[in-house]
Amino acid sequence: TTKIEGDENNNTMATVSYANKPTSFKPETLYSMILKRMQEIAKDSLDQGEDADAPDECVITVPSYFTHRQRKAVLDASQIAGLNC
């Protein structure tokens, strides 16, 4: 289960079960985890061997109705994941 709430600074936080205990994450951090996993899948599908680097260049599209803050959150998540977008 996921619980969405604000922290003491009124930032949005998602509480999820991570490593069998409830842990709170910012949405950007959760999205970066998804992006990191997608990067791993892309590396595996390219089949470049164990020593090859994972792709770090990408294009991420967002809906036109996203606010500046939402777009910034997507860029922040890509930076956390180590991607250059």
N, CA, C and O atoms as a Tinker XYZ file with bonds, in Angstrom:
   340  protein
     1  N      0.832000   -1.187000    0.000000    73     2
     2  CA     0.000000    0.000000    0.000000    64     1     3
     3  C      0.872000    1.245000    0.000000    63     2     4     5
     4  O      2.017000    1.229000    0.452000    81     3
     5  N      0.307000    2.307000   -0.512000    73     3     6
     6  CA     1.008000    3.579000   -0.585000    64     5     7
     7  C      0.187000    4.636000    0.132000    63     6     8     9
     8  O     -1.032000    4.702000   -0.021000    81     7
     9  N      0.858000    5.452000    0.905000    73     7    10
    10  CA     0.203000    6.540000    1.610000    64     9    11
    11  C      0.869000    7.840000    1.180000    63    10    12    13
    12  O      2.084000    7.989000    1.307000    81    11
    13  N      0.081000    8.776000    0.674000    73    11    14
    14  CA     0.589000   10.065000    0.229000    64    13    15
    15  C      0.252000   11.101000    1.296000    63    14    16    17
    16  O     -0.902000   11.241000    1.702000    81    15
    17  N      1.279000   11.823000    1.742000    73    15    18
    18  CA     1.059000   12.835000    2.776000    64    17    19
    19  C      2.135000   13.900000    2.666000    63    18    20    21
    20  O      3.065000   13.769000    1.871000    81    19
    21  N      2.012000   14.949000    3.457000    73    19    22
    22  CA     3.010000   16.003000    3.493000    64    21    23
    23  C      3.940000   15.810000    4.670000    63    22    24    25
    24  O      3.555000   15.256000    5.700000    81    23
    25  N      5.179000   16.277000    4.509000    73    23    26
    26  CA     6.118000   16.218000    5.622000    64    25    27
    27  C      6.041000   17.524000    6.412000    63    26    28    29
    28  O      5.149000   18.342000    6.185000    81    27
    29  N      6.978000   17.715000    7.338000    73    27    30
    30  CA     6.942000   18.904000    8.189000    64    29    31
    31  C      7.155000   20.199000    7.402000    63    30    32    33
    32  O      6.786000   21.276000    7.871000    81    31
    33  N      7.750000   20.099000    6.201000    73    31    34
    34  CA     7.953000   21.272000    5.345000    64    33    35
    35  C      6.880000   21.394000    4.274000    63    34    36    37
    36  O      7.010000   22.192000    3.345000    81    35
    37  N      5.824000   20.606000    4.404000    73    35    38
    38  CA     4.694000   20.598000    3.474000    64    37    39
    39  C      5.094000   20.105000    2.082000    63    38    40    41
    40  O      4.480000   20.498000    1.090000    81    39
    41  N      6.110000   19.255000    1.999000    73    39    42
    42  CA     6.491000   18.607000    0.748000    64    41    43
    43  C      5.717000   17.304000    0.621000    63    42    44    45
    44  O      5.462000   16.630000    1.618000    81    43
    45  N      5.347000   16.953000   -0.591000    73    43    46
    46  CA     4.639000   15.699000   -0.821000    64    45    47
    47  C      5.588000   14.530000   -0.589000    63    46    48    49
    48  O      6.713000   14.520000   -1.090000    81    47
    49  N      5.125000   13.550000    0.171000    73    47    50
    50  CA     5.907000   12.348000    0.453000    64    49    51
    51  C      5.021000   11.134000    0.228000    63    50    52    53
    52  O      3.830000   11.166000    0.537000    81    51
    53  N      5.593000   10.073000   -0.305000    73    51    54
    54  CA     4.882000    8.812000   -0.488000    64    53    55
    55  C      5.507000    7.792000    0.454000    63    54    56    57
    56  O      6.712000    7.548000    0.401000    81    55
    57  N      4.697000    7.205000    1.306000    73    55    58
    58  CA     5.173000    6.167000    2.212000    64    57    59
    59  C      4.832000    4.816000    1.595000    63    58    60    61
    60  O      3.663000    4.508000    1.361000    81    59
    61  N      5.853000    4.019000    1.337000    73    59    62
    62  CA     5.698000    2.706000    0.717000    64    61    63
    63  C      6.452000    1.673000    1.540000    63    62    64    65
    64  O      7.270000    2.020000    2.392000    81    63
    65  N      6.175000    0.419000    1.283000    73    63    66
    66  CA     6.914000   -0.659000    1.924000    64    65    67
    67  C      8.186000   -0.891000    1.117000    63    66    68    69
    68  O      8.117000   -1.314000   -0.037000    81    67
    69  N      9.343000   -0.620000    1.711000    73    67    70
    70  CA    10.639000   -0.772000    1.053000    64    69    71
    71  C     11.532000   -1.527000    2.014000    63    70    72    73
    72  O     11.738000   -1.100000    3.150000    81    71
    73  N     12.066000   -2.659000    1.554000    73    71    74
    74  CA    12.879000   -3.541000    2.400000    64    73    75
    75  C     12.070000   -3.982000    3.621000    63    74    76    77
    76  O     12.587000   -4.057000    4.736000    81    75
    77  N     10.809000   -4.265000    3.387000    73    75    78
    78  CA     9.878000   -4.769000    4.405000    64    77    79
    79  C      9.652000   -3.816000    5.575000    63    78    80    81
    80  O      9.335000   -4.252000    6.682000    81    79
    81  N      9.815000   -2.515000    5.330000    73    79    82
    82  CA     9.468000   -1.544000    6.360000    64    81    83
    83  C      8.941000   -0.278000    5.683000    63    82    84    85
    84  O      9.348000    0.037000    4.565000    81    83
    85  N      8.056000    0.439000    6.338000    73    83    86
    86  CA     7.524000    1.661000    5.729000    64    85    87
    87  C      8.603000    2.734000    5.616000    63    86    88    89
    88  O      9.287000    3.060000    6.586000    81    87
    89  N      8.734000    3.268000    4.414000    73    87    90
    90  CA     9.745000    4.283000    4.136000    64    89    91
    91  C      9.107000    5.399000    3.322000    63    90    92    93
    92  O      8.320000    5.139000    2.412000    81    91
    93  N      9.446000    6.637000    3.649000    73    91    94
    94  CA     8.903000    7.787000    2.926000    64    93    95
    95  C      9.896000    8.280000    1.885000    63    94    96    97
    96  O     11.090000    8.407000    2.158000    81    95
    97  N      9.391000    8.552000    0.698000    73    95    98
    98  CA    10.200000    9.049000   -0.406000    64    97    99
    99  C      9.523000   10.263000   -1.021000    63    98   100   101
   100  O      8.298000   10.385000   -1.003000    81    99
   101  N     10.339000   11.157000   -1.566000    73    99   102
   102  CA     9.807000   12.225000   -2.392000    64   101   103
   103  C      9.406000   11.609000   -3.731000    63   102   104   105
   104  O      9.990000   10.606000   -4.140000    81   103
   105  N      8.428000   12.187000   -4.418000    73   103   106
   106  CA     8.038000   11.645000   -5.724000    64   105   107
   107  C      9.214000   11.575000   -6.705000    63   106   108   109
   108  O      9.301000   10.636000   -7.496000    81   107
   109  N     10.110000   12.552000   -6.660000    73   107   110
   110  CA    11.259000   12.549000   -7.550000    64   109   111
   111  C     12.147000   11.330000   -7.323000    63   110   112   113
   112  O     12.686000   10.758000   -8.271000    81   111
   113  N     12.292000   10.943000   -6.072000    73   111   114
   114  CA    13.121000    9.781000   -5.746000    64   113   115
   115  C     12.484000    8.500000   -6.263000    63   114   116   117
   116  O     13.173000    7.639000   -6.810000    81   115
   117  N     11.165000    8.368000   -6.093000    73   115   118
   118  CA    10.483000    7.180000   -6.611000    64   117   119
   119  C     10.596000    7.113000   -8.125000    63   118   120   121
   120  O     10.853000    6.047000   -8.685000    81   119
   121  N     10.405000    8.250000   -8.790000    73   119   122
   122  CA    10.498000    8.276000  -10.244000    64   121   123
   123  C     11.926000    7.965000  -10.699000    63   122   124   125
   124  O     12.117000    7.319000  -11.729000    81   123
   125  N     12.922000    8.414000   -9.948000    73   123   126
   126  CA    14.308000    8.111000  -10.318000    64   125   127
   127  C     14.586000    6.614000  -10.199000    63   126   128   129
   128  O     15.372000    6.064000  -10.971000    81   127
   129  N     13.945000    5.958000   -9.234000    73   127   130
   130  CA    14.093000    4.500000   -9.110000    64   129   131
   131  C     13.529000    3.803000  -10.347000    63   130   132   133
   132  O     14.107000    2.835000  -10.843000    81   131
   133  N     12.405000    4.299000  -10.835000    73   131   134
   134  CA    11.797000    3.738000  -12.044000    64   133   135
   135  C     12.717000    3.970000  -13.239000    63   134   136   137
   136  O     12.946000    3.063000  -14.039000    81   135
   137  N     13.239000    5.183000  -13.357000    73   135   138
   138  CA    14.141000    5.492000  -14.464000    64   137   139
   139  C     15.406000    4.635000  -14.406000    63   138   140   141
   140  O     15.887000    4.169000  -15.439000    81   139
   141  N     15.939000    4.430000  -13.219000    73   139   142
   142  CA    17.137000    3.606000  -13.059000    64   141   143
   143  C     16.858000    2.172000  -13.514000    63   142   144   145
   144  O     17.687000    1.550000  -14.178000    81   143
   145  N     15.694000    1.661000  -13.152000    73   143   146
   146  CA    15.321000    0.300000  -13.575000    64   145   147
   147  C     15.165000    0.234000  -15.095000    63   146   148   149
   148  O     15.572000   -0.743000  -15.723000    81   147
   149  N     14.579000    1.271000  -15.678000    73   147   150
   150  CA    14.442000    1.310000  -17.136000    64   149   151
   151  C     15.819000    1.357000  -17.802000    63   150   152   153
   152  O     16.015000    0.774000  -18.868000    81   151
   153  N     16.762000    2.044000  -17.179000    73   151   154
   154  CA    18.129000    2.105000  -17.689000    64   153   155
   155  C     18.764000    0.708000  -17.661000    63   154   156   157
   156  O     19.452000    0.317000  -18.603000    81   155
   157  N     18.531000   -0.032000  -16.583000    73   155   158
   158  CA    19.058000   -1.397000  -16.483000    64   157   159
   159  C     18.454000   -2.299000  -17.553000    63   158   160   161
   160  O     19.156000   -3.113000  -18.154000    81   159
   161  N     17.152000   -2.152000  -17.790000    73   159   162
   162  CA    16.480000   -2.952000  -18.822000    64   161   163
   163  C     17.054000   -2.618000  -20.195000    63   162   164   165
   164  O     17.294000   -3.512000  -21.006000    81   163
   165  N     17.276000   -1.320000  -20.456000    73   163   166
   166  CA    17.847000   -0.913000  -21.740000    64   165   167
   167  C     19.248000   -1.497000  -21.918000    63   166   168   169
   168  O     19.597000   -1.963000  -23.002000    81   167
   169  N     20.042000   -1.472000  -20.861000    73   167   170
   170  CA    21.398000   -2.031000  -20.941000    64   169   171
   171  C     21.337000   -3.518000  -21.265000    63   170   172   173
   172  O     22.083000   -4.007000  -22.114000    81   171
   173  N     20.443000   -4.236000  -20.584000    73   171   174
   174  CA    20.321000   -5.672000  -20.826000    64   173   175
   175  C     19.846000   -5.968000  -22.246000    63   174   176   177
   176  O     20.298000   -6.928000  -22.869000    81   175
   177  N     18.933000   -5.141000  -22.755000    73   175   178
   178  CA    18.405000   -5.400000  -24.093000    64   177   179
   179  C     19.432000   -5.064000  -25.184000    63   178   180   181
   180  O     19.367000   -5.609000  -26.285000    81   179
   181  N     20.371000   -4.173000  -24.878000    73   179   182
   182  CA    21.425000   -3.872000  -25.845000    64   181   183
   183  C     22.450000   -4.991000  -25.916000    63   182   184   185
   184  O     23.191000   -5.101000  -26.893000    81   183
   185  N     22.494000   -5.825000  -24.876000    73   183   186
   186  CA    23.355000   -7.009000  -24.835000    64   185   187
   187  C     24.804000   -6.664000  -25.175000    63   186   188   189
   188  O     25.390000   -7.232000  -26.096000    81   187
   189  N     25.365000   -5.736000  -24.426000    73   187   190
   190  CA    26.740000   -5.316000  -24.665000    64   189   191
   191  C     27.725000   -5.978000  -23.704000    63   190   192   193
   192  O     28.901000   -5.615000  -23.685000    81   191
   193  N     27.277000   -6.917000  -22.931000    73   191   194
   194  CA    28.171000   -7.602000  -22.011000    64   193   195
   195  C     28.151000   -6.990000  -20.628000    63   194   196   197
   196  O     27.604000   -5.907000  -20.425000    81   195
   197  N     28.745000   -7.681000  -19.686000    73   195   198
   198  CA    28.728000   -7.273000  -18.280000    64   197   199
   199  C     29.494000   -5.978000  -18.013000    63   198   200   201
   200  O     29.110000   -5.197000  -17.142000    81   199
   201  N     30.572000   -5.752000  -18.757000    73   199   202
   202  CA    31.427000   -4.602000  -18.488000    64   201   203
   203  C     30.969000   -3.322000  -19.172000    63   202   204   205
   204  O     31.550000   -2.260000  -18.946000    81   203
   205  N     29.938000   -3.405000  -20.001000    73   203   206
   206  CA    29.469000   -2.229000  -20.736000    64   205   207
   207  C     28.751000   -1.259000  -19.798000    63   206   208   209
   208  O     28.114000   -1.657000  -18.823000    81   207
   209  N     28.874000    0.005000  -20.124000    73   207   210
   210  CA    28.171000    1.026000  -19.350000    64   209   211
   211  C     26.706000    1.060000  -19.759000    63   210   212   213
   212  O     26.354000    0.788000  -20.906000    81   211
   213  N     25.865000    1.402000  -18.794000    73   211   214
   214  CA    24.445000    1.560000  -19.092000    64   213   215
   215  C     24.258000    2.858000  -19.863000    63   214   216   217
   216  O     25.028000    3.800000  -19.673000    81   215
   217  N     23.248000    2.928000  -20.731000    73   215   218
   218  CA    22.999000    4.170000  -21.456000    64   217   219
   219  C     22.706000    5.307000  -20.475000    63   218   220   221
   220  O     21.985000    5.113000  -19.496000    81   219
   221  N     23.259000    6.480000  -20.735000    73   219   222
   222  CA    23.009000    7.588000  -19.821000    64   221   223
   223  C     22.406000    8.807000  -20.524000    63   222   224   225
   224  O     22.170000    9.833000  -19.885000    81   223
   225  N     22.159000    8.704000  -21.813000    73   223   226
   226  CA    21.500000    9.765000  -22.570000    64   225   227
   227  C     20.055000    9.335000  -22.821000    63   226   228   229
   228  O     19.793000    8.180000  -23.156000    81   227
   229  N     19.124000   10.270000  -22.657000    73   227   230
   230  CA    17.730000    9.895000  -22.859000    64   229   231
   231  C     16.885000   11.111000  -23.212000    63   230   232   233
   232  O     17.310000   12.255000  -23.051000    81   231
   233  N     15.699000   10.840000  -23.687000    73   231   234
   234  CA    14.693000   11.865000  -23.931000    64   233   235
   235  C     13.459000   11.454000  -23.148000    63   234   236   237
   236  O     12.940000   10.351000  -23.325000    81   235
   237  N     12.999000   12.327000  -22.298000    73   235   238
   238  CA    11.787000   12.068000  -21.516000    64   237   239
   239  C     10.771000   13.125000  -21.916000    63   238   240   241
   240  O     11.052000   14.322000  -21.852000    81   239
   241  N      9.599000   12.686000  -22.323000    73   239   242
   242  CA     8.548000   13.636000  -22.673000    64   241   243
   243  C      7.567000   13.753000  -21.516000    63   242   244   245
   244  O      7.344000   12.798000  -20.772000    81   243
   245  N      6.996000   14.920000  -21.381000    73   243   246
   246  CA     5.979000   15.152000  -20.361000    64   245   247
   247  C      4.762000   15.763000  -21.041000    63   246   248   249
   248  O      4.896000   16.421000  -22.072000    81   247
   249  N      3.595000   15.556000  -20.483000    73   247   250
   250  CA     2.391000   16.153000  -21.075000    64   249   251
   251  C      2.465000   17.679000  -21.070000    63   250   252   253
   252  O      3.103000   18.273000  -20.201000    81   251
   253  N      1.825000   18.294000  -22.024000    73   251   254
   254  CA     1.866000   19.757000  -22.139000    64   253   255
   255  C      1.207000   20.449000  -20.956000    63   254   256   257
   256  O      1.496000   21.615000  -20.687000    81   255
   257  N      0.329000   19.754000  -20.245000    73   255   258
   258  CA    -0.360000   20.373000  -19.117000    64   257   259
   259  C      0.455000   20.324000  -17.818000    63   258   260   261
   260  O      0.002000   20.834000  -16.794000    81   259
   261  N      1.650000   19.720000  -17.843000    73   259   262
   262  CA     2.495000   19.713000  -16.650000    64   261   263
   263  C      2.897000   21.145000  -16.306000    63   262   264   265
   264  O      3.189000   21.952000  -17.189000    81   263
   265  N      2.904000   21.438000  -15.032000    73   263   266
   266  CA     3.355000   22.750000  -14.577000    64   265   267
   267  C      4.880000   22.794000  -14.592000    63   266   268   269
   268  O      5.542000   21.770000  -14.763000    81   267
   269  N      5.421000   23.983000  -14.411000    73   267   270
   270  CA     6.876000   24.129000  -14.358000    64   269   271
   271  C      7.451000   23.271000  -13.228000    63   270   272   273
   272  O      8.497000   22.642000  -13.388000    81   271
   273  N      6.766000   23.250000  -12.100000    73   271   274
   274  CA     7.229000   22.462000  -10.956000    64   273   275
   275  C      7.255000   20.965000  -11.289000    63   274   276   277
   276  O      8.189000   20.259000  -10.906000    81   275
   277  N      6.223000   20.482000  -12.005000    73   275   278
   278  CA     6.189000   19.069000  -12.375000    64   277   279
   279  C      7.294000   18.737000  -13.375000    63   278   280   281
   280  O      7.925000   17.684000  -13.285000    81   279
   281  N      7.522000   19.632000  -14.318000    73   279   282
   282  CA     8.607000   19.411000  -15.291000    64   281   283
   283  C      9.959000   19.389000  -14.590000    63   282   284   285
   284  O     10.816000   18.564000  -14.908000    81   283
   285  N     10.146000   20.291000  -13.643000    73   283   286
   286  CA    11.401000   20.335000  -12.872000    64   285   287
   287  C     11.583000   19.050000  -12.072000    63   286   288   289
   288  O     12.703000   18.556000  -11.940000    81   287
   289  N     10.493000   18.506000  -11.539000    73   287   290
   290  CA    10.566000   17.260000  -10.775000    64   289   291
   291  C     11.022000   16.105000  -11.661000    63   290   292   293
   292  O     11.790000   15.252000  -11.218000    81   291
   293  N     10.558000   16.073000  -12.905000    73   291   294
   294  CA    10.980000   15.023000  -13.840000    64   293   295
   295  C     12.471000   15.175000  -14.148000    63   294   296   297
   296  O     13.199000   14.183000  -14.178000    81   295
   297  N     12.927000   16.399000  -14.376000    73   295   298
   298  CA    14.361000   16.625000  -14.614000    64   297   299
   299  C     15.199000   16.261000  -13.393000    63   298   300   301
   300  O     16.271000   15.670000  -13.524000    81   299
   301  N     14.711000   16.612000  -12.210000    73   299   302
   302  CA    15.424000   16.252000  -10.977000    64   301   303
   303  C     15.535000   14.738000  -10.845000    63   302   304   305
   304  O     16.587000   14.218000  -10.472000    81   303
   305  N     14.449000   14.033000  -11.150000    73   303   306
   306  CA    14.462000   12.565000  -11.061000    64   305   307
   307  C     15.468000   11.973000  -12.040000    63   306   308   309
   308  O     16.158000   11.008000  -11.712000    81   307
   309  N     15.555000   12.546000  -13.241000    73   307   310
   310  CA    16.516000   12.019000  -14.214000    64   309   311
   311  C     17.952000   12.252000  -13.744000    63   310   312   313
   312  O     18.825000   11.417000  -13.977000    81   311
   313  N     18.193000   13.377000  -13.091000    73   311   314
   314  CA    19.544000   13.645000  -12.568000    64   313   315
   315  C     19.880000   12.699000  -11.420000    63   314   316   317
   316  O     21.006000   12.211000  -11.325000    81   315
   317  N     18.904000   12.440000  -10.547000    73   315   318
   318  CA    19.119000   11.491000   -9.456000    64   317   319
   319  C     19.474000   10.112000  -10.001000    63   318   320   321
   320  O     20.314000    9.405000   -9.444000    81   319
   321  N     18.810000    9.739000  -11.113000    73   319   322
   322  CA    19.052000    8.425000  -11.730000    64   321   323
   323  C     20.359000    8.396000  -12.526000    63   322   324   325
   324  O     20.758000    7.344000  -13.026000    81   323
   325  N     21.021000    9.540000  -12.645000    73   323   326
   326  CA    22.282000    9.591000  -13.393000    64   325   327
   327  C     22.106000    9.673000  -14.890000    63   326   328   329
   328  O     22.989000    9.277000  -15.651000    81   327
   329  N     20.964000   10.187000  -15.314000    73   327   330
   330  CA    20.686000   10.312000  -16.744000    64   329   331
   331  C     20.884000   11.744000  -17.210000    63   330   332   333
   332  O     20.646000   12.691000  -16.460000    81   331
   333  N     21.313000   11.890000  -18.433000    73   331   334
   334  CA    21.476000   13.203000  -19.044000    64   333   335
   335  C     20.332000   13.382000  -20.039000    63   334   336   337
   336  O     20.319000   12.777000  -21.111000    81   335
   337  N     19.385000   14.218000  -19.664000    73   335   338
   338  CA    18.205000   14.422000  -20.526000    64   337   339
   339  C     18.158000   15.835000  -21.036000    63   338   340
   340  O     17.240000   16.194000  -21.774000    81   339
